Amino acid sequence: MEVRVNSYVEDLATGHRSLVNTAYLVYVALKDEKPSRVPRLIPETDIEKNVNGLQVKKTKRNKKIP
């Protein structure tokens, strides 16, 4: 599973926030110290469906890279 994490800096006086970093964390399920399959995520909202569609495309693209 890949999770996107956004980091922000905030001006405490004004409350204004600015994006300073975006990272992607990869989690791998392990069973007996080996990667194992987990149930697929089922996106429910339009936003989740959009993000999932983009992720599927990204995964396919990355698999083509040697």
N, CA, C and O of each residue as an XYZ file, in Angstrom:
264
protein
N       0.851     -1.163      0.000
C       0.000      0.000      0.000
C       0.894      1.222      0.000
O       1.926      1.256      0.671
N       0.495      2.206     -0.747
C       1.226      3.466     -0.796
C       0.346      4.555     -0.190
O      -0.835      4.671     -0.518
N       0.937      5.348      0.696
C       0.211      6.416      1.378
C       0.896      7.743      1.090
O       2.112      7.868      1.232
N       0.111      8.731      0.685
C       0.645     10.076      0.447
C       0.568     10.869      1.745
O      -0.449     10.859      2.437
N       1.670     11.559      2.062
C       1.745     12.373      3.275
C       2.149     13.786      2.881
O       3.178     13.976      2.233
N       1.360     14.772      3.260
C       1.677     16.180      3.018
C       2.131     16.802      4.333
O       1.522     16.583      5.380
N       3.212     17.583      4.263
C       3.714     18.303      5.442
C       3.541     19.804      5.208
O       3.773     20.308      4.110
N       3.132     20.496      6.256
C       2.864     21.924      6.155
C       3.640     22.688      7.217
O       3.965     22.148      8.274
N       3.933     23.950      6.924
C       4.443     24.881      7.912
C       3.306     25.871      8.186
O       2.569     26.256      7.278
N       3.178     26.276      9.457
C       2.079     27.179      9.816
C       2.615     28.392     10.572
O       3.398     28.264     11.514
N       2.178     29.557     10.140
C       2.490     30.794     10.846
C       1.499     30.886     12.005
O       0.300     31.070     11.793
N       2.006     30.759     13.221
C       1.111     30.735     14.381
C       0.385     32.056     14.597
O      -0.706     32.071     15.167
N       0.966     33.156     14.157
C       0.334     34.463     14.340
C      -0.876     34.630     13.412
O      -1.903     35.182     13.807
N      -0.737     34.147     12.180
C      -1.818     34.368     11.201
C      -2.639     33.110     10.924
O      -3.764     33.191     10.431
N      -2.062     31.935     11.248
C      -2.756     30.683     10.945
C      -2.562     30.229      9.503
O      -3.087     29.190      9.103
N      -1.804     31.009      8.715
C      -1.566     30.652      7.307
C      -0.678     29.415      7.238
O       0.360     29.337      7.894
N      -1.113     28.446      6.426
C      -0.345     27.212      6.228
C       0.159     27.127      4.801
O      -0.519     27.544      3.862
N       1.370     26.575      4.648
C       1.956     26.381      3.322
C       2.497     24.963      3.229
O       3.135     24.469      4.158
N       2.239     24.317      2.103
C       2.755     22.980      1.853
C       4.265     23.060      1.680
O       4.750     23.868      0.888
N       5.018     22.236      2.406
C       6.475     22.244      2.291
C       7.033     20.924      1.774
O       8.177     20.880      1.322
N       6.247     19.843      1.831
C       6.772     18.555      1.416
C       5.629     17.588      1.145
O       4.605     17.612      1.828
N       5.816     16.741      0.145
C       4.905     15.640     -0.118
C       5.751     14.378     -0.221
O       6.753     14.355     -0.937
N       5.353     13.339      0.486
C       6.098     12.079      0.459
C       5.134     10.930      0.226
O       3.948     11.025      0.540
N       5.645      9.867     -0.315
C       4.869      8.648     -0.510
C       5.521      7.543      0.303
O       6.689      7.215      0.092
N       4.766      6.971      1.229
C       5.264      5.885      2.065
C       4.700      4.575      1.534
O       3.520      4.495      1.192
N       5.536      3.558      1.465
C       5.101      2.256      0.974
C       5.079      1.280      2.143
O       6.076      1.108      2.845
N       3.933      0.646      2.339
C       3.776     -0.356      3.375
C       3.627     -1.720      2.715
O       2.932     -1.864      1.710
N       4.286     -2.715      3.291
C       4.198     -4.075      2.776
C       3.728     -4.972      3.908
O       4.324     -4.998      4.985
N       2.638     -5.717      3.648
C       2.137     -6.670      4.641
C       3.063     -7.882      4.663
O       3.459     -8.390      3.614
N       3.402     -8.336      5.855
C       4.281     -9.492      5.990
C       3.565    -10.625      6.718
O       2.814    -10.408      7.669
N       3.820    -11.815      6.249
C       3.338    -13.019      6.924
C       4.513    -13.980      6.947
O       5.043    -14.338      5.895
N       4.921    -14.395      8.122
C       6.108    -15.241      8.269
C       7.330    -14.584      7.616
O       8.137    -15.244      6.961
N       7.440    -13.272      7.813
C       8.564    -12.470      7.322
C       8.666    -12.419      5.802
O       9.733    -12.118      5.267
N       7.573    -12.709      5.099
C       7.535    -12.622      3.638
C       6.352    -11.759      3.230
O       5.323    -11.759      3.907
N       6.486    -11.013      2.115
C       5.352    -10.205      1.642
C       4.120    -11.073      1.408
O       4.216    -12.182      0.880
N       2.961    -10.552      1.809
C       1.720    -11.302      1.605
C       0.633    -10.369      1.086
O       0.689     -9.155      1.281
N      -0.333    -10.947      0.438
C      -1.437    -10.170     -0.125
C      -2.428     -9.776      0.966
O      -2.606    -10.480      1.960
N      -3.056     -8.642      0.747
C      -4.110     -8.166      1.644
C      -5.336     -7.862      0.781
O      -5.203     -7.705     -0.433
N      -6.528     -7.775      1.383
C      -7.717     -7.444      0.589
C      -7.553     -6.085     -0.089
O      -6.975     -5.163      0.488
N      -8.062     -5.967     -1.308
C      -7.994     -4.709     -2.052
C      -8.840     -3.641     -1.370
O      -9.878     -3.924     -0.771
N      -8.365     -2.418     -1.480
C      -9.112     -1.264     -0.997
C     -10.279     -1.018     -1.943
O     -10.115     -1.067     -3.162
N     -11.432     -0.760     -1.396
C     -12.601     -0.455     -2.221
C     -12.931      1.019     -2.037
O     -13.507      1.403     -1.020
N     -12.563      1.865     -3.034
C     -12.854      3.302     -2.914
C     -14.357      3.546     -2.955
O     -15.075      2.925     -3.738
N     -14.826      4.459     -2.100
C     -16.261      4.714     -2.005
C     -16.654      6.100     -2.500
O     -17.638      6.242     -3.226
N     -15.897      7.121     -2.115
C     -16.260      8.483     -2.516
C     -15.661      8.802     -3.881
O     -14.783      8.087     -4.364
N     -16.137      9.870     -4.494
C     -15.595     10.289     -5.788
C     -14.108     10.619     -5.683
O     -13.331     10.305     -6.585
N     -13.720     11.249     -4.587
C     -12.304     11.591     -4.392
C     -11.466     10.317     -4.281
O     -10.413     10.209     -4.908
N     -11.930      9.358     -3.489
C     -11.206      8.098     -3.345
C     -11.098      7.376     -4.686
O     -10.052      6.810     -5.004
N     -12.163      7.392     -5.465
C     -12.155      6.733     -6.776
C     -11.159      7.410     -7.711
O     -10.453      6.737     -8.462
N     -11.103      8.745     -7.666
C     -10.170      9.488     -8.507
C      -8.728      9.177     -8.113
O      -7.896      8.893     -8.974
N      -8.435      9.229     -6.830
C      -7.084      8.951     -6.345
C      -6.694      7.515     -6.673
O      -5.564      7.255     -7.085
N      -7.623      6.584     -6.491
C      -7.338      5.184     -6.788
C      -7.038      4.992     -8.277
O      -6.124      4.247     -8.633
N      -7.795      5.655     -9.141
C      -7.556      5.565    -10.580
C      -6.184      6.083    -10.956
O      -5.498      5.487    -11.786
N      -5.778      7.197    -10.346
C      -4.451      7.749    -10.601
C      -3.363      6.791    -10.110
O      -2.325      6.631    -10.752
N      -3.617      6.160     -8.966
C      -2.630      5.229     -8.408
C      -2.475      3.997     -9.291
O      -1.364      3.499     -9.469
N      -3.568      3.507     -9.839
C      -3.499      2.351    -10.732
C      -2.640      2.692    -11.950
O      -1.798      1.895    -12.364
N      -2.852      3.867    -12.514
C      -2.042      4.299    -13.663
C      -0.572      4.418    -13.278
O       0.302      4.001    -14.038
N      -0.292      4.985    -12.105
C       1.082      5.154    -11.652
C       1.760      3.797    -11.456
O       2.918      3.617    -11.832
N       1.041      2.854    -10.872
C       1.595      1.519    -10.649
C       1.928      0.840    -11.968
O       2.990      0.233    -12.103
N       1.025      0.939    -12.946
C       1.282      0.338    -14.255
C       2.497      0.976    -14.915
O       3.325      0.285    -15.508
N       2.601      2.308    -14.807
C       3.729      3.021    -15.390
C       5.033      2.593    -14.726
O       6.028      2.367    -15.415
N       5.043      2.478    -13.405
C       6.260      2.111    -12.679
C       6.711      0.690    -12.993
O       7.907      0.400    -12.967
N       5.767     -0.197    -13.289
C       6.131     -1.577    -13.609
C       6.838     -1.666    -14.954
O       7.553     -2.635    -15.211
N       6.650     -0.663    -15.824
C       7.308     -0.643    -17.134
C       8.745     -0.158    -17.050
O       9.542     -0.393    -17.958
N       9.077      0.525    -15.946
C      10.432      1.062    -15.765
C      11.354     -0.064    -15.299
O      11.064     -0.721    -14.299
N      12.470     -0.297    -16.015
C      13.376     -1.395    -15.627
C      14.093     -1.132    -14.318
O      14.882     -1.963    -13.869
